[in-house]
Amino acid sequence: MSTESQSVELVGEDVVGNVARAALFAALVGAFAYVSFPNPISPVPVSLQVLGVFLAGIFLGPVWGGASLAFYLVAGAAGAPIFSGGQAGLGPLVGYTGGYLWSYPVAAALIGAVVHGVDGIEEPETVGTARLVAGMLAGTVVIYALGTVGFALVQNVGLTQAFAVSALAFVPFEAVKIAAAVGIVRSDAAAAA
């Protein structure tokens, strides 16, 4: 008696690959959270997390870039020490930097949408620099907006004061991160050539 077996694909290879890449970028943002230093004019530290948000949107696109940062928030809330300074749990999500954290999935999705459009994922190396920068600037606006509102609510200060210490104080650092992200994308193109 012979037994015939067939392979059943429960989840497509594309989905598995995208989940793996999303998890990788979530881990990257978590690692970047450990690279932080005090901002001389703000109580909010400067970290490399936003660089990870930029890269997730650029390399994963709107859906998986946003999903990656949602994975990041879930992992941190569940206890993985991947928020700024090695923090974990729900405290950082409701603290004075919580607005930034909540903005990350939205910002990554927006960056992915601006960089890749709605017709599918392009190779990031083929996207023009102006479009890359525009996507990251749009993401930065989202991060600053939610970061400012979150800071104002938790610290019980006005939006103007909150904007000064939670957004304006970071403009030079974001410019460096944007330049670094463009450099990473362009170096990836040079390595592929």
KAMOSUL-V752501 format. One line per field, one symbol per residue. phi: phi as a letter, one per 20 degrees, with the letter a starting at -180 (. if undefined). Layout:
BEGIN
phi: ???
END
This chain:
BEGIN
phi: .dddccedefcfffffffffffffffffffffffebbfefdbfefecegfgffgffffednffffffgffggffffffpffdegmmfbnegffdefdfgfgffgffffffgffffdmdepeefgfeefffffffffffffffffffffffffffelcfffffffedcgfdgffffffffffffffffffffff
END
